Amino acid sequence: MFKTKAFGDSKFRIQSLVLVFYLAGFLVVLAETIFHIYGKSLCTTEGCQIVESFVKGGDLVLLLAGLLLFGILIFISFYKFPQKIKTLIEYIHSGILIAALSVEGYLLGFQLFIIKELCIFCLTVFGILFISSVVRLFKKRLEMVYAFAGFVCVFLITYFVNPEINPIPSSRYVIVYSKGCPHCEEVIQFCKTHSLSVQTIEAKEIVGTLRALKIDHVPVLFCDEGTTKKFIVGGNSIKEYLLSKAPETNTQEEVCPIFGNGKCQ
């Protein structure tokens, strides 16, 4: 009798702990939703803004999904279901967490391996779901092993299969080149000859970005002129553009005097 009561008390404490985590998750997402409506955010990192820019429909879609997720989990944990369907409800409960952790595996992998920026808000939600799943595992819900397996599998998939969208270097002019491309070498040498300040990067380092922009030839010049952003493809076009933007001192012919002791220019 005593063991049964002790087991029941332990089970109640675990269930209450899980419910507390779900309530915390719901409140965090609700607060972020309210902030979002007023054009603000709990998360101030650049990763949050980048993740939002990739979501179809904007950040509000993820926030509403989060509210729905934690709302359902709170209801399942709090409501007293009839004994005859309680086993089914427990499996549904675990199934929701399995699906949620699998999605979090993609979101976390997307941040770490693709955009290489972390969203603090996303990490908070992930932490709540992860801890809740661990607690349920201690509750002897062994099917939660599938939740962690799903998370790991999806997380690793984003590592092995991703478009490698690396950022373009932060510089006014960036030339993208490929080894073995004579036109690329010609443009780079042209810039050195005319003392044109440009940064270079090999195409394979930003292949995902080039594919996203539908650029399949090099050399390419990326231009960042404040409010104007553009890219120019082709050696002759790049040289003409750079010369048009270069100071007059950089476009003068290279000459040496034949009379007197003046210096070469």
Rosetta silent file (secondary structure, phi, psi, omega in degrees, C-alpha in Angstrom):
SEQUENCE: MFKTKAFGDSKFRIQSLVLVFYLAGFLVVLAETIFHIYGKSLCTTEGCQIVESFVKGGDLVLLLAGLLLFGILIFISFYKFPQKIKTLIEYIHSGILIAALSVEGYLLGFQLFIIKELCIFCLTVFGILFISSVVRLFKKRLEMVYAFAGFVCVFLITYFVNPEINPIPSSRYVIVYSKGCPHCEEVIQFCKTHSLSVQTIEAKEIVGTLRALKIDHVPVLFCDEGTTKKFIVGGNSIKEYLLSKAPETNTQEEVCPIFGNGKCQ
SCORE:     score description
SCORE:     0.000 S_00000001
   1 L     0.000  -45.345 -178.729    0.000    0.000    0.000 S_00000001
   2 H   -64.085  -42.861  179.732    2.770    2.381    0.971 S_00000001
   3 H   -63.199  -40.688  179.703    4.756    1.599   -2.224 S_00000001
   4 H   -62.492  -42.598 -179.623    1.696    2.174   -4.376 S_00000001
   5 H   -66.548  -42.107  179.771    1.073    5.534   -2.739 S_00000001
   6 H   -63.840  -41.566  178.302    4.739    6.543   -3.052 S_00000001
   7 H   -63.842  -39.821  179.292    4.739    5.534   -6.720 S_00000001
   8 H   -65.112  -40.572  178.787    1.539    7.510   -7.263 S_00000001
   9 H   -65.555  -41.156  179.232    3.030   10.606   -5.610 S_00000001
  10 H   -63.868  -42.483  179.481    6.197   10.302   -7.716 S_00000001
  11 H   -63.545  -38.820  179.830    4.136    9.918  -10.884 S_00000001
  12 H   -66.772  -39.906 -179.762    2.072   12.987   -9.948 S_00000001
  13 H   -65.021  -40.959  178.713    5.213   15.066   -9.344 S_00000001
  14 H   -64.076  -43.552  179.353    6.658   14.085  -12.732 S_00000001
  15 H   -63.077  -39.390  178.717    3.370   14.900  -14.449 S_00000001
  16 H   -66.702  -37.230  179.053    3.244   18.253  -12.667 S_00000001
  17 H   -64.213  -43.758  177.926    6.845   18.994  -13.692 S_00000001
  18 H   -61.363  -42.792  179.810    6.063   18.300  -17.337 S_00000001
  19 H   -61.699  -39.064  178.290    3.018   20.550  -17.129 S_00000001
  20 H   -61.616  -42.764  178.145    5.158   23.360  -15.692 S_00000001
  21 H   -62.812  -42.027  179.081    7.530   23.084  -18.661 S_00000001
  22 H   -64.228  -41.230  177.854    4.618   23.211  -21.103 S_00000001
  23 H   -63.276  -40.977  178.283    3.196   26.282  -19.364 S_00000001
  24 H   -62.522  -43.798  178.647    6.610   27.940  -19.504 S_00000001
  25 H   -62.122  -42.625  179.987    6.877   27.178  -23.224 S_00000001
  26 H   -63.355  -42.367 -178.752    3.386   28.539  -23.884 S_00000001
  27 H   -67.413  -38.453  178.131    4.131   31.759  -21.979 S_00000001
  28 H   -63.932  -46.643 -179.646    7.443   32.289  -23.789 S_00000001
  29 H   -66.988  -38.611  178.451    5.822   31.831  -27.202 S_00000001
  30 H   -63.355  -42.925  178.931    2.847   33.994  -26.193 S_00000001
  31 H   -62.437  -42.986  179.134    5.164   36.791  -25.050 S_00000001
  32 H   -65.285  -36.519  178.020    7.105   36.616  -28.317 S_00000001
  33 H   -63.421  -44.258  178.874    3.824   36.693  -30.285 S_00000001
  34 H   -63.507  -44.190  177.649    2.695   39.850  -28.462 S_00000001
  35 H   -61.293  -40.540 -179.049    6.080   41.461  -29.034 S_00000001
  36 H   -61.987  -39.657  179.440    5.903   40.450  -32.704 S_00000001
  37 H   -60.168  -34.555 -179.703    2.537   42.177  -33.127 S_00000001
  38 L   -94.279   13.844  176.223    4.120   45.425  -31.914 S_00000001
  39 L    75.166   22.602 -179.647    7.134   45.002  -34.169 S_00000001
  40 L  -123.771 -177.539 -179.400    9.499   43.903  -31.410 S_00000001
  41 L  -157.273  146.795  173.545   11.089   40.641  -30.270 S_00000001
  42 L   -71.118  -28.368 -177.454   12.383   38.920  -27.157 S_00000001
  43 L   -94.487  124.124 -178.146   15.280   37.655  -29.279 S_00000001
  44 L  -106.816    3.251 -178.998   17.806   40.312  -30.273 S_00000001
  45 L   -80.087  155.376  179.778   20.279   38.073  -32.121 S_00000001
  46 H   -65.816  -28.287 -179.984   20.711   38.241  -35.887 S_00000001
  47 H   -59.229  -37.947  179.133   19.901   34.539  -36.099 S_00000001
  48 H   -61.983  -42.893 -179.340   16.274   35.171  -35.112 S_00000001
  49 H   -67.614  -37.898 -179.732   15.835   37.674  -37.932 S_00000001
  50 H   -67.561  -44.413  178.421   17.474   35.360  -40.476 S_00000001
  51 H   -58.835  -43.976 -179.713   15.301   32.387  -39.462 S_00000001
  52 H   -59.867  -38.858 -177.266   12.204   34.588  -39.751 S_00000001
  53 H   -67.203  -21.455 -179.228   13.189   35.667  -43.275 S_00000001
  54 H   -91.822  -11.581 -176.633   13.250   32.025  -44.425 S_00000001
  55 L   -84.567  126.036  177.033    9.826   31.090  -43.016 S_00000001
  56 L   -67.020  123.824 -177.583    6.971   31.188  -45.516 S_00000001
  57 L    93.296   -3.908  177.898    4.382   33.534  -44.103 S_00000001
  58 L    86.466  178.715 -175.569    6.858   35.092  -41.697 S_00000001
  59 H   -63.511  -25.814 -177.181    7.685   34.471  -38.060 S_00000001
  60 H   -61.113  -31.247  178.736    4.013   34.618  -37.072 S_00000001
  61 H   -62.114  -47.096  178.431    3.454   31.184  -38.643 S_00000001
  62 H   -65.004  -37.904 -178.672    6.017   29.577  -36.335 S_00000001
  63 H   -66.527  -43.593  178.246    4.670   31.461  -33.322 S_00000001
  64 H   -65.429  -37.710  176.565    1.088   30.344  -33.920 S_00000001
  65 H   -63.760  -38.928  178.175    2.315   26.771  -34.447 S_00000001
  66 H   -65.474  -42.029  177.701    4.181   27.022  -31.138 S_00000001
  67 H   -62.647  -43.067  179.323    1.099   28.281  -29.302 S_00000001
  68 H   -63.888  -43.524 -179.385   -0.971   25.451  -30.767 S_00000001
  69 H   -59.272  -54.705 -177.162    1.700   22.881  -29.861 S_00000001
  70 H   -70.162  -30.336  176.571    2.056   23.914  -26.223 S_00000001
  71 H   -62.804  -44.318  178.545   -1.692   24.505  -25.907 S_00000001
  72 H   -65.556  -42.633 -179.850   -2.406   20.897  -26.949 S_00000001
  73 H   -63.788  -38.354  177.686    0.335   19.545  -24.666 S_00000001
  74 H   -64.862  -44.115 -179.762   -1.044   21.512  -21.706 S_00000001
  75 H   -61.985  -45.376 -179.404   -4.555   20.227  -22.384 S_00000001
  76 H   -63.343  -37.707 -177.423   -3.378   16.614  -22.675 S_00000001
  77 H   -76.417  -29.596 -172.669   -1.360   16.883  -19.469 S_00000001
  78 H   -94.068  -37.191 -173.545   -4.042   18.665  -17.432 S_00000001
  79 L   -73.078  139.654  178.690   -7.315   17.121  -18.571 S_00000001
  80 L   -89.486   96.981 -179.528   -8.555   13.983  -16.792 S_00000001
  81 L   -80.561  153.004  175.368   -9.353   11.587  -19.604 S_00000001
  82 L   -57.479  147.418 -175.344  -11.438    8.425  -19.054 S_00000001
  83 H   -59.053  -33.439 -175.194   -9.322    5.439  -18.075 S_00000001
  84 H   -69.316  -21.442  178.499  -10.263    3.468  -21.202 S_00000001
  85 H  -113.219    5.468 -176.791   -8.604    6.000  -23.542 S_00000001
  86 H   -63.275  -39.047  178.639   -5.805    7.096  -21.225 S_00000001
  87 H   -63.143  -42.911  178.054   -3.271    4.735  -22.824 S_00000001
  88 H   -61.920  -43.072 -179.741   -4.130    6.074  -26.282 S_00000001
  89 H   -62.221  -38.082  179.115   -3.768    9.664  -25.049 S_00000001
  90 H   -63.915  -39.379  177.581   -0.324    8.875  -23.638 S_00000001
  91 H   -68.553  -37.204  175.976    0.799    7.587  -27.028 S_00000001
  92 H   -63.453  -42.263  177.214   -0.630   10.690  -28.713 S_00000001
  93 H   -56.236  -49.970  179.615    1.250   12.786  -26.159 S_00000001
  94 H   -65.213  -38.683 -179.870    4.502   11.024  -26.997 S_00000001
  95 H   -61.771  -39.063  178.306    3.784   11.211  -30.736 S_00000001
  96 H   -63.514  -43.916  179.298    3.429   14.993  -30.566 S_00000001
  97 H   -66.570  -36.291  177.305    6.770   15.294  -28.785 S_00000001
  98 H   -61.544  -46.543  179.445    8.423   12.951  -31.304 S_00000001
  99 H   -64.757  -42.118 -177.738    7.193   15.120  -34.177 S_00000001
 100 H   -64.763  -42.829  179.564    8.138   18.352  -32.357 S_00000001
 101 H   -68.999  -32.673  176.437   11.697   17.213  -31.594 S_00000001
 102 H   -64.540  -42.573  176.646   12.173   16.051  -35.186 S_00000001
 103 H   -63.177  -41.833  178.563   11.164   19.527  -36.397 S_00000001
 104 H   -63.589  -30.952  176.087   13.527   21.065  -33.856 S_00000001
 105 H   -60.894  -40.378  178.000   16.284   18.870  -35.277 S_00000001
 106 H   -70.311  -45.087 -178.255   15.824   20.564  -38.634 S_00000001
 107 H   -61.235  -42.992 -179.866   15.564   24.086  -37.162 S_00000001
 108 H   -69.081  -42.079  177.164   18.689   23.640  -35.070 S_00000001
 109 H   -63.741  -38.819  178.037   20.605   22.047  -37.956 S_00000001
 110 H   -59.681  -42.268 -179.460   19.453   24.845  -40.273 S_00000001
 111 H   -70.480  -42.114 -175.016   20.858   27.428  -37.878 S_00000001
 112 H   -77.229  -40.689 -169.512   24.159   25.662  -37.211 S_00000001
 113 H  -104.575  -20.781 -175.218   25.038   24.294  -40.650 S_00000001
 114 H  -106.697  -62.271 -178.822   23.276   26.505  -43.195 S_00000001
 115 H   -88.658  -15.066  177.255   22.868   30.095  -41.973 S_00000001
 116 L    55.656   38.389  173.888   25.506   29.651  -39.220 S_00000001
 117 L  -139.317  143.434 -178.523   23.590   31.893  -36.822 S_00000001
 118 L  -104.072  138.161  175.937   21.705   30.871  -33.677 S_00000001
 119 L  -100.330  112.387 -176.734   18.193   31.980  -32.738 S_00000001
 120 H   -61.889  -38.463  179.192   17.992   32.258  -28.936 S_00000001
 121 H   -62.903  -44.757  178.905   14.201   32.034  -28.968 S_00000001
 122 H   -62.375  -39.769  179.198   14.322   28.812  -31.016 S_00000001
 123 H   -65.250  -35.020  178.503   16.914   27.357  -28.642 S_00000001
 124 H   -64.854  -46.119  178.866   14.672   28.173  -25.677 S_00000001
 125 H   -63.474  -43.399  177.882   11.723   26.329  -27.211 S_00000001
 126 H   -59.281  -44.236 -179.792   13.994   23.419  -28.134 S_00000001
 127 H   -59.612  -42.116  179.845   15.318   23.259  -24.558 S_00000001
 128 H   -64.420  -44.807  179.882   11.806   23.091  -23.109 S_00000001
 129 H   -67.239  -38.584 -179.127   10.749   20.309  -25.478 S_00000001
 130 H   -65.403  -47.360 -179.340   13.986   18.396  -24.942 S_00000001
 131 H   -64.731  -39.600  178.837   13.762   18.498  -21.134 S_00000001
 132 H   -61.935  -39.027  178.825   10.072   17.552  -21.263 S_00000001
 133 H   -67.708  -38.407  177.299   10.942   14.539  -23.400 S_00000001
 134 H   -63.426  -42.709  179.350   13.688   13.506  -20.961 S_00000001
 135 H   -61.978  -42.435  178.880   11.227   13.742  -18.056 S_00000001
 136 H   -66.197  -31.572  176.726    8.733   11.556  -19.918 S_00000001
 137 H   -65.467  -39.847  175.753   11.510    9.056  -20.581 S_00000001
 138 H   -67.790  -20.452  177.143   12.135    8.874  -16.839 S_00000001
 139 L   -80.805    6.916  179.055    8.401    8.317  -16.531 S_00000001
 140 L    69.890   28.456  171.258    9.118    5.050  -18.366 S_00000001
 141 L   -90.134   84.913 -171.542    7.569    6.203  -21.614 S_00000001
 142 H   -66.328  -18.261  178.895   10.137    4.265  -23.646 S_00000001
 143 H   -67.092  -12.806  178.414    8.699    5.405  -26.972 S_00000001
 144 H   -66.851  -14.588  174.214   10.404    8.745  -26.263 S_00000001
 145 H   -58.426  -34.707  178.975   13.589    7.106  -27.543 S_00000001
 146 H   -65.620  -30.332  178.933   12.103    7.672  -31.003 S_00000001
 147 H   -64.616  -45.897  179.908   11.915   11.409  -30.271 S_00000001
 148 H   -70.336  -36.081  177.351   15.651   11.632  -29.649 S_00000001
 149 H   -64.812  -42.004  178.372   16.386    9.337  -32.601 S_00000001
 150 H   -63.579  -41.859  178.960   14.231   11.524  -34.853 S_00000001
 151 H   -61.295  -48.726 -177.674   15.973   14.660  -33.631 S_00000001
 152 H   -63.417  -43.328 -178.487   19.466   13.227  -34.231 S_00000001
 153 H   -62.577  -48.604 -179.061   18.588   11.869  -37.691 S_00000001
 154 H   -67.242  -39.026  178.422   17.062   15.100  -38.971 S_00000001
 155 H   -59.060  -44.687 -179.391   19.850   17.156  -37.367 S_00000001
 156 H   -71.051  -32.302  178.088   22.515   15.094  -39.153 S_00000001
 157 H   -61.206  -41.007  179.724   20.653   15.231  -42.463 S_00000001
 158 H   -67.231  -21.210  176.700   20.906   19.040  -42.435 S_00000001
 159 H   -78.808  -45.600 -175.440   24.662   18.637  -41.937 S_00000001
 160 H   -81.238  -27.908 -179.518   25.251   16.184  -44.766 S_00000001
 161 L  -125.088   95.899  176.701   22.673   17.637  -47.192 S_00000001
 162 L  -151.023  155.567 -174.092   22.608   21.432  -47.245 S_00000001
 163 L   -78.672    1.319  179.319   23.081   24.142  -49.883 S_00000001
 164 L    50.512   59.145  178.929   26.090   25.732  -48.125 S_00000001
 165 L   -83.982   82.536  179.321   24.692   29.264  -48.218 S_00000001
 166 L   -86.100  149.134 -178.165   27.812   31.028  -46.974 S_00000001
 167 L   -71.646  148.462  173.153   27.850   34.819  -46.702 S_00000001
 168 L   -75.590  138.208 -179.992   29.596   36.964  -49.300 S_00000001
 169 L   -51.777  144.711 -179.747   32.558   38.825  -47.725 S_00000001
 170 L   -81.199   95.733  179.930   31.713   42.253  -46.370 S_00000001
 171 L  -156.600  156.857 -178.301   33.467   44.529  -48.843 S_00000001
 172 L   -63.123  -45.660  179.449   32.479   47.159  -51.392 S_00000001
 173 E  -127.906  127.508  179.540   33.683   45.065  -54.324 S_00000001
 174 E  -128.546  125.832  177.945   34.098   41.278  -54.251 S_00000001
 175 E  -101.132  126.628  176.507   35.279   39.227  -57.229 S_00000001
 176 E   -98.081  126.662 -175.977   34.196   35.581  -57.372 S_00000001
 177 E  -132.473  168.729  172.855   36.630   33.413  -59.295 S_00000001
 178 L  -128.333  144.298  176.737   37.435   29.774  -60.058 S_00000001
 179 L   -65.888  137.391 -179.465   40.852   28.181  -60.267 S_00000001
 180 L    88.049    0.588  179.147   41.820   27.507  -63.854 S_00000001
 181 L   -93.292  108.758 -177.519   39.579   30.291  -65.207 S_00000001
 182 H   -64.539  -33.446  179.467   41.769   32.548  -67.443 S_00000001
 183 H   -67.435  -34.616  177.560   39.155   35.317  -67.513 S_00000001
 184 H   -65.907  -45.645  179.324   39.129   35.403  -63.707 S_00000001
 185 H   -61.266  -38.918 -179.791   42.928   35.689  -63.596 S_00000001
 186 H   -63.610  -43.471 -179.781   42.783   38.469  -66.186 S_00000001
 187 H   -66.447  -43.337 -179.792   40.264   40.476  -64.145 S_00000001
 188 H   -63.184  -42.520  178.032   42.209   40.023  -60.887 S_00000001
 189 H   -65.943  -37.367  177.399   45.450   41.097  -62.590 S_00000001
 190 H   -59.286  -43.152  179.633   43.619   44.045  -64.141 S_00000001
 191 H   -65.047  -38.536  178.622   42.548   45.209  -60.672 S_00000001
 192 H   -67.030  -42.050 -178.677   46.116   44.936  -59.385 S_00000001
 193 H   -61.672  -39.302 -177.261   47.480   46.860  -62.381 S_00000001
 194 L   -97.865   12.220  177.610   45.036   49.717  -61.880 S_00000001
 195 L    53.636   43.099  178.518   45.266   49.634  -58.060 S_00000001
 196 L   -91.018  127.003 -176.601   41.568   48.839  -57.737 S_00000001
 197 L   -80.583  105.530  178.166   40.587   47.783  -54.235 S_00000001
 198 L  -137.391  154.956  174.245   38.681   44.501  -54.501 S_00000001
 199 E  -108.814  146.954 -178.395   38.363   41.359  -52.408 S_00000001
 200 E  -116.976  149.891  175.952   38.417   37.911  -53.972 S_00000001
 201 E  -148.514  140.471 -179.149   36.691   34.658  -53.030 S_00000001
 202 E   -76.178  141.573 -174.306   36.651   31.271  -54.741 S_00000001
 203 H   -57.645  -37.007 -176.430   33.289   30.213  -56.183 S_00000001
 204 H   -64.381  -19.216 -179.588   33.222   26.864  -54.371 S_00000001
 205 H   -77.763  -21.634 -179.852   33.105   28.689  -51.010 S_00000001
 206 H  -130.450   36.793 -175.006   29.739   30.317  -51.805 S_00000001
 207 H   -60.251  -36.397  179.026   28.303   27.810  -54.274 S_00000001
 208 H   -64.409  -40.272  178.508   24.903   27.788  -52.521 S_00000001
 209 H   -64.936  -42.886 -179.966   24.615   31.566  -52.770 S_00000001
 210 H   -63.746  -40.637  178.465   25.547   31.520  -56.462 S_00000001
 211 H   -66.264  -39.039  178.932   22.945   28.841  -57.195 S_00000001
 212 H   -62.829  -33.713  179.450   20.300   30.774  -55.274 S_00000001
 213 L   -89.494    1.587  179.770   21.058   33.818  -57.444 S_00000001
 214 L    60.041   39.585  175.814   21.101   31.629  -60.591 S_00000001
 215 L  -101.635  119.189 -177.572   24.695   32.596  -61.370 S_00000001
 216 L  -124.593   16.182  176.640   26.509   29.829  -63.248 S_00000001
 217 L  -135.597  152.355  173.021   29.492   31.671  -64.728 S_00000001
 218 L  -128.034  157.141    6.070   32.581   33.404  -63.368 S_00000001
 219 L   -77.768  155.624  176.555   34.103   35.914  -62.938 S_00000001
 220 E  -129.677  137.720  175.678   31.397   37.711  -60.990 S_00000001
 221 E  -110.876  119.438  173.559   31.659   41.089  -59.292 S_00000001
 222 E   -95.116  127.731 -176.707   29.464   41.723  -56.258 S_00000001
 223 E  -115.282  128.087  176.030   28.994   45.423  -55.583 S_00000001
 224 E  -120.905   97.458 -176.948   27.893   46.890  -52.256 S_00000001
 225 E  -114.350   49.398  179.743   27.440   50.621  -52.688 S_00000001
 226 L    78.943 -107.635 -178.700   25.238   51.393  -49.720 S_00000001
 227 L   -79.291  -10.737 -179.331   21.654   51.481  -50.927 S_00000001
 228 E  -109.211  122.718  175.643   22.637   49.879  -54.237 S_00000001
 229 E  -121.862  129.791 -179.956   23.487   46.160  -54.392 S_00000001
 230 E  -152.847  164.105  172.815   24.293   44.516  -57.712 S_00000001
 231 E  -133.343  144.203 -175.695   26.329   41.774  -59.345 S_00000001
 232 E  -125.012  130.975 -177.231   28.076   41.869  -62.714 S_00000001
 233 E  -111.088  133.887  175.989   29.053   38.792  -64.711 S_00000001
 234 L   110.272  135.868 -175.668   31.842   38.677  -67.309 S_00000001
 235 H   -58.810  -50.117 -177.207   35.418   39.960  -67.483 S_00000001
 236 H   -64.391  -41.708  179.511   34.886   42.880  -69.864 S_00000001
 237 H   -64.110  -38.585  179.680   31.748   44.101  -68.052 S_00000001
 238 H   -65.811  -45.133 -178.832   33.547   43.949  -64.708 S_00000001
 239 H   -63.698  -42.935  179.150   36.555   45.903  -65.982 S_00000001
 240 H   -63.099  -41.761 -178.583   34.395   48.601  -67.556 S_00000001
 241 H   -66.142  -46.225 -178.257   32.334   48.968  -64.386 S_00000001
 242 H   -64.553  -38.839  178.137   35.330   49.182  -62.058 S_00000001
 243 H   -65.284  -34.824  179.339   37.063   51.724  -64.267 S_00000001
 244 H   -69.928  -23.934 -179.306   33.922   53.863  -64.291 S_00000001
 245 H   -96.904  -13.154 -175.094   33.899   53.832  -60.472 S_00000001
 246 L   -78.049  149.574  174.643   37.644   54.269  -59.953 S_00000001
 247 L   -61.305  156.752 -177.626   39.209   57.674  -59.148 S_00000001
 248 H   -59.761  -32.914 -179.037   40.871   59.445  -62.043 S_00000001
 249 H   -64.589  -24.086 -178.835   44.314   58.812  -60.587 S_00000001
 250 H   -87.275  -13.836 -176.484   43.733   55.097  -60.947 S_00000001
 251 H  -102.485   -0.192  178.894   42.674   55.300  -64.593 S_00000001
 252 L   -70.139  152.292  177.638   45.695   57.221  -65.893 S_00000001
 253 L   -69.642  149.499  176.396   48.061   55.481  -68.262 S_00000001
 254 L   -83.570  113.794 -174.993   51.312   54.143  -66.829 S_00000001
 255 L  -134.737  159.646  174.478   54.040   56.357  -68.324 S_00000001
 256 L  -130.032  140.148  179.848   57.683   57.326  -67.757 S_00000001
 257 L   -72.186  147.510  176.226   59.302   60.645  -68.803 S_00000001
 258 L  -106.038  -10.783  177.763   61.968   60.629  -71.497 S_00000001
 259 L  -121.288  138.219  178.794   63.221   64.175  -70.738 S_00000001
 260 L    83.188 -172.665 -177.064   64.391   65.275  -67.316 S_00000001
 261 L  -111.230   26.201  179.972   64.623   63.288  -64.118 S_00000001
 262 L   -66.347  161.958 -178.944   60.936   62.912  -63.339 S_00000001
 263 L   -90.325  155.165  174.425   59.526   59.713  -61.861 S_00000001
 264 L   -66.974  146.440  177.354   57.396   57.187  -63.670 S_00000001
 265 L  -109.628    0.000    0.000   53.675   57.458  -63.057 S_00000001
